[in-house]
Amino acid sequence: MLALVAAAALAITGQAQQGQKLTTTVPTGTTVQWYRCAPDVSHCSSIHGATAASYTLGAKDVGKTITVNAKASDATMSYASAVGPVAATAAKLAPTAQPAVTGTTTVGQVLTVSNGSWSSAPKGYTYAWLRCNANGRICIAIASATGTTYVPTADDVGHTLVARVTASNGSVAQPTLSTMTTAVTAPAGPVASVQPSITGTAQQGQRLVAASGTWTGSVTVTFAYQWYRCDALISHCNSIHGATGPGYKLSAADAGKTITLTLKAKDTVATVTVYLSAIGPVAATASTLVSTVQPKLTATATQLTVDDGTWAASPSTFTYAWLRCNANGRLCTAIAGATTQTYALTADDQGHSIVATVDGVLSTRS
C-alpha cells in the first residue's frame, strides 16, 4: 500500500512557456516522472524519457498542463501542483510564477488566490475555482466561483482546490493554474449552506425577524439569539435586555440607532457564532421616509456596488458613504472620499468587512 504525502512536499519552479525549463527538487534516490495533461489536469500521459529533476517544455506541451510525480525509496508517492497551460514561444504574456492560494482549507473559511507573476504586466485578470481530486488531478470548475476568494463547502471535503487565473492585455489572454491546496476538511461544528438574515422595516413600532438559515451539523442544530442596539457606526453596542428570540419589536429607544443580531448555532461538536449585518438607523414612528428592505451589495474582484434598497416613500435622491469595519461588521469607520454608489477595493481593506450607507432624500416644495 502506497502512502500519500502532502502535495506541498513537491514543488515545480520555472516559466510555463515553450522552450523554458521546469524544475522540481527531490531527495536522492527518488524516482521522478513528468506528465502532460489536459487543461483541467485530466487525461495525463507520462512524457517519455522525462525522468530527471528538470524538464524543458516543447511544442507538444503548448496549451497543456504539466505536472510531476515522485516515488521515494520506500515507495511513498508525492504529487506536484500542475503548471500551465503552457504558453507558446512567441506568447507576449506568459506566467513566470504560479499564483498561490492562502487561507485555511476548512469548510466555511475564506481562501484567496494571488495573481502570480507574468513576463509582462497584465491589464486585468479573471478567475475561476476548480475542485480536484486529492492529488490535484481531474479538476472541474465550481459554478459561480469567479472571484479572488472562495469559501469551501461540504462538496469540497476530501478534494484539493485550484484557482485558474487568466491574465489579459488587450486582445491577449493567458490562463494559468495556481498551486493546489491541501484537501479540504470538515469543520468542527455546524455549517450554514444558507446564511442567516434579517427582514423587516427599520422603523419604531415595526418588527424585525431573523431567519436562522440552513445548517448541517452533528445531529440537530439549535440556535440562540441576542439582539443589540448600536450607534450609527455599529460600535458602542449594548445587548437589549430580554431580546433573545428570532423576532424583535423596535421601540422608542431604538430610534436613530442601528440594530444587529448575534446568532449562535450549536451541534454536539461545537458552537458557531454568526454576526448579522446591522439594520438602521431606525426611523421614528412619524417618519415618512423609511427603509423597508436593506440595500444589497454586489461584488467583483476589485469593486463593490450598492443598490438603493426599498423605501416606503420614493426618495428624490440618494447619497452614499462607505465604511471599513472589523471582520464581524462592527466598529466601522468612514472611508474618506468614498461617496458614490461604487467603491474600488484597496489594500487597506484586506481582512476587513465593508458596509455601505445609503441615505434617501425626499425633496419638499415651498
C-alpha positions in Angstrom: 0.0 0.0 0.0 1.4 3.4 -1.0 1.4 6.3 1.4 0.2 9.7 0.2 2.4 12.7 1.1 1.0 16.2 1.2 1.2 17.8 -2.2 3.1 20.8 -0.9 6.1 18.4 -0.4 6.7 18.5 -4.2 7.0 21.9 -6.0 7.7 23.0 -9.5 9.6 26.2 -10.4 10.1 27.8 -13.8 8.2 29.6 -16.5 5.3 27.8 -18.2 6.3 28.7 -21.7 7.7 26.6 -24.6 11.5 26.5 -24.5 11.7 27.2 -20.8 12.8 24.7 -18.2 10.7 23.4 -15.2 12.5 22.1 -12.2 11.5 20.1 -9.1 13.6 19.2 -6.1 13.6 15.7 -4.7 15.8 13.7 -2.3 18.5 11.4 -3.6 17.2 8.0 -4.6 13.7 9.4 -5.6 12.3 8.3 -8.9 10.8 11.2 -11.0 8.2 11.1 -13.8 6.8 14.2 -15.7 3.3 14.2 -17.2 1.5 16.1 -19.9 -2.2 16.7 -19.1 -5.3 18.4 -20.4 -6.0 22.0 -19.2 -8.2 20.5 -16.4 -5.3 18.2 -15.4 -7.1 15.1 -16.6 -6.1 12.6 -19.3 -2.5 12.8 -18.1 0.2 10.8 -20.1 3.8 10.2 -18.9 6.3 12.1 -21.0 8.7 9.5 -22.5 12.2 10.0 -21.1 11.2 12.8 -18.8 12.5 11.2 -15.6 15.0 13.9 -14.4 14.5 16.6 -11.9 14.1 19.1 -14.7 12.1 19.2 -17.9 12.3 21.5 -20.9 9.0 22.4 -22.4 8.4 21.6 -26.1 5.9 22.3 -28.8 3.7 19.4 -27.7 3.3 21.0 -24.3 1.7 24.3 -25.6 -1.8 24.6 -24.3 -1.3 21.6 -21.9 -0.7 21.4 -18.2 2.4 19.8 -16.9 3.0 18.0 -13.6 5.4 15.6 -11.9 5.1 12.7 -9.6 7.9 11.3 -7.4 8.4 7.9 -5.7 10.7 7.7 -2.8 12.9 4.7 -2.0 10.2 3.5 0.5 7.5 3.7 -2.3 6.0 6.8 -0.8 4.4 8.9 -3.6 4.2 12.7 -3.8 2.3 14.8 -6.3 3.1 18.4 -7.5 0.6 21.1 -8.4 0.2 21.2 -12.2 1.6 24.2 -14.1 0.2 25.7 -17.2 -1.5 25.8 -19.6 1.9 26.2 -21.3 2.3 29.4 -23.4 3.8 29.3 -26.9 7.3 30.6 -27.6 6.0 33.8 -29.2 3.4 34.5 -26.5 3.6 38.1 -25.3 2.1 37.2 -21.9 3.4 34.1 -20.0 3.3 33.1 -16.4 6.7 33.2 -14.6 5.5 32.1 -11.2 2.3 30.3 -10.2 -0.5 32.1 -8.3 -0.7 30.9 -4.7 -3.8 30.2 -2.6 -3.7 31.3 1.0 -6.2 30.6 3.8 -7.4 27.6 5.9 -8.8 24.7 3.8 -11.8 24.1 6.0 -15.4 24.3 5.1 -16.6 27.9 5.7 -13.2 29.5 5.8 -12.1 32.1 3.1 -9.4 31.2 0.6 -7.7 33.9 -1.5 -5.7 33.5 -4.7 -2.9 35.8 -5.8 -2.3 36.9 -9.4 1.1 35.2 -9.7 4.0 36.8 -11.8 4.0 37.4 -15.5 6.5 38.1 -18.3 4.8 41.5 -18.9 2.4 43.5 -16.8 -1.2 42.4 -17.4 -4.0 44.9 -17.6 -6.6 42.7 -16.0 -7.4 39.3 -14.5 -10.4 36.9 -14.4 -10.7 34.0 -12.0 -12.3 30.5 -11.8 -12.0 28.0 -9.0 -11.7 24.3 -9.7 -12.4 21.2 -7.5 -9.8 18.5 -8.0 -9.1 15.0 -6.6 -6.8 14.6 -3.6 -3.7 14.6 -5.9 -4.7 17.8 -7.6 -5.8 16.0 -10.8 -9.1 15.7 -12.7 -10.4 19.2 -11.9 -13.8 20.6 -12.6 -15.0 24.2 -12.5 -17.1 25.2 -9.4 -20.2 27.0 -10.6 -20.2 30.8 -9.9 -16.8 30.7 -8.2 -15.3 33.5 -10.2 -13.6 35.9 -7.7 -10.3 36.2 -6.0 -11.8 34.5 -2.9 -13.7 31.2 -2.4 -15.3 29.7 0.6 -15.2 25.9 0.6 -18.5 24.0 1.0 -19.4 20.5 2.1 -19.0 19.4 -1.5 -15.3 20.2 -1.3 -14.4 17.9 1.6 -11.6 15.5 0.7 -10.8 17.5 -2.5 -8.0 19.8 -3.3 -8.8 23.2 -4.8 -7.1 25.1 -7.6 -7.7 28.6 -9.0 -7.3 29.4 -12.7 -6.1 33.0 -13.1 -6.4 34.4 -16.6 -4.3 37.5 -17.3 -5.2 39.8 -20.2 -3.5 42.6 -22.0 -5.7 44.0 -24.8 -6.7 41.1 -27.0 -4.1 38.8 -25.5 -5.2 36.4 -22.7 -3.3 33.6 -21.0 -4.6 31.3 -18.2 -2.5 29.7 -15.6 -3.3 27.4 -12.7 -2.5 28.2 -9.0 -0.7 25.9 -6.7 -3.2 23.4 -5.3 -4.4 23.5 -1.7 -4.3 20.6 0.8 -7.5 18.6 0.9 -10.5 20.4 2.3 -11.6 19.3 5.8 -15.0 19.4 7.5 -15.3 22.0 10.3 -15.6 21.2 14.0 -19.2 22.4 14.3 -22.3 23.2 12.2 -22.0 24.8 8.7 -24.5 27.1 7.0 -25.4 26.4 3.4 -27.8 29.3 3.5 -26.7 32.2 5.7 -28.9 33.8 8.5 -30.7 37.0 7.6 -32.9 39.8 9.0 -36.1 41.1 7.4 -38.4 43.9 8.4 -38.9 47.7 8.3 -36.4 49.8 10.2 -39.0 52.0 12.0 -40.1 52.4 15.6 -43.1 50.1 16.2 -42.2 47.6 13.4 -40.9 44.1 14.0 -37.6 42.7 12.8 -37.5 38.9 12.2 -34.4 36.7 11.9 -34.2 33.7 9.7 -31.7 31.2 11.1 -30.6 30.0 7.6 -30.0 26.4 6.6 -27.4 24.4 8.6 -25.9 20.9 8.7 -24.1 19.5 11.7 -23.8 16.7 14.1 -27.3 15.6 15.0 -29.7 18.6 15.4 -28.5 22.2 15.2 -30.0 24.5 17.8 -29.9 28.3 17.8 -29.6 31.1 20.4 -30.3 34.8 19.6 -29.2 38.1 21.1 -30.2 41.5 19.7 -28.0 44.6 20.1 -28.6 48.4 19.9 -25.6 50.3 18.5 -24.7 53.7 17.3 -24.6 54.7 13.6 -21.1 53.3 13.1 -22.1 50.0 14.7 -19.8 50.5 17.6 -20.7 51.0 21.3 -23.2 48.2 21.1 -25.3 47.1 24.1 -27.3 43.9 24.3 -31.0 44.5 24.5 -32.4 43.0 27.7 -34.7 40.1 27.0 -34.3 40.3 23.2 -33.2 36.7 22.9 -35.7 35.3 20.3 -35.8 35.4 16.5 -38.1 38.4 16.4 -37.6 41.9 17.9 -40.1 44.9 18.0 -38.4 48.2 17.6 -39.1 50.7 20.4 -38.6 54.4 21.0 -35.1 53.7 22.5 -34.1 52.3 19.0 -34.9 55.5 17.0 -31.7 56.8 15.4 -29.8 53.7 16.4 -28.6 50.7 14.4 -29.8 47.2 15.4 -28.0 44.0 14.9 -28.1 40.4 16.0 -25.7 37.7 17.0 -26.8 34.1 16.3 -25.1 31.1 17.8 -25.6 27.7 16.0 -24.8 24.7 18.2 -24.5 21.0 17.5 -22.9 18.2 19.6 -19.4 19.1 18.4 -19.1 22.9 18.7 -20.9 26.3 18.6 -20.5 28.7 15.7 -21.2 32.4 16.1 -22.6 34.5 13.2 -22.7 38.3 13.3 -25.5 39.5 11.1 -25.5 42.8 9.2 -26.8 45.8 11.1 -30.1 47.5 10.2 -30.8 51.2 10.5 -30.5 53.8 11.7 -34.1 53.2 12.8 -36.7 55.8 11.8 -39.1 57.4 14.3 -42.8 56.4 14.2 -43.8 59.7 12.4 -41.1 59.4 9.7 -42.4 59.4 6.1 -39.1 58.2 4.6 -38.4 54.7 5.8 -36.2 51.9 4.6 -38.3 48.7 4.2 -35.6 46.4 2.6 -31.9 46.9 3.2 -29.7 47.9 0.3 -27.7 45.0 -1.1 -24.1 44.8 -2.2 -22.8 43.1 -5.4 -19.1 42.4 -5.8 -16.5 41.8 -8.5 -12.8 41.0 -7.7 -12.0 44.7 -7.4 -15.2 46.7 -6.9 -18.3 46.8 -4.7 -21.7 48.3 -5.8 -24.6 49.0 -3.6 -28.3 49.3 -4.7 -30.7 51.7 -3.2 -32.9 49.2 -1.3 -36.6 49.6 -1.0 -38.4 52.6 0.7 -41.9 53.3 2.0 -41.9 56.5 0.0 -39.8 57.1 -3.1 -36.7 59.3 -2.3 -35.9 62.1 -4.7 -32.2 61.4 -4.5 -29.7 59.3 -2.6 -26.3 59.9 -1.0 -23.8 57.2 -0.3 -20.9 56.5 2.1 -18.7 53.5 2.6 -17.4 52.2 6.0 -14.5 49.9 6.8 -15.4 47.6 9.6 -13.8 44.7 11.6 -14.3 41.1 10.3 -17.7 40.9 12.1 -19.1 44.1 10.5 -18.7 46.1 13.7 -16.5 49.1 14.8 -16.8 50.8 11.5 -15.0 54.0 10.3 -15.9 56.1 7.3 -13.7 55.7 4.2 -12.5 59.2 3.1 -13.7 60.2 -0.3 -15.9 57.1 -0.8 -19.2 58.8 -1.6 -20.5 57.2 -4.8 -22.6 54.1 -5.5 -19.5 52.0 -6.2 -16.3 51.5 -4.2 -13.0 50.3 -5.6 -11.3 47.9 -3.1 -7.8 48.8 -1.9 -5.0 47.0 0.1 -6.3 48.8 3.2 -9.5 46.7 3.1 -7.7 43.4 3.4 -9.1 41.5 6.4 -12.0 43.9 6.9 -15.7 43.8 6.0 -17.1 46.7 4.1 -20.5 48.4 4.7 -22.3 50.9 2.6 -24.7 53.5 3.9 -27.5 54.8 1.6 -29.4 57.9 2.7 -32.7 58.7 0.9 -33.5 62.3 0.5 -37.1 63.4 0.0 -37.4 66.9 -1.6 -40.1 69.3 -0.4 -41.5 72.3 -2.3 -42.3 75.6 -0.7 
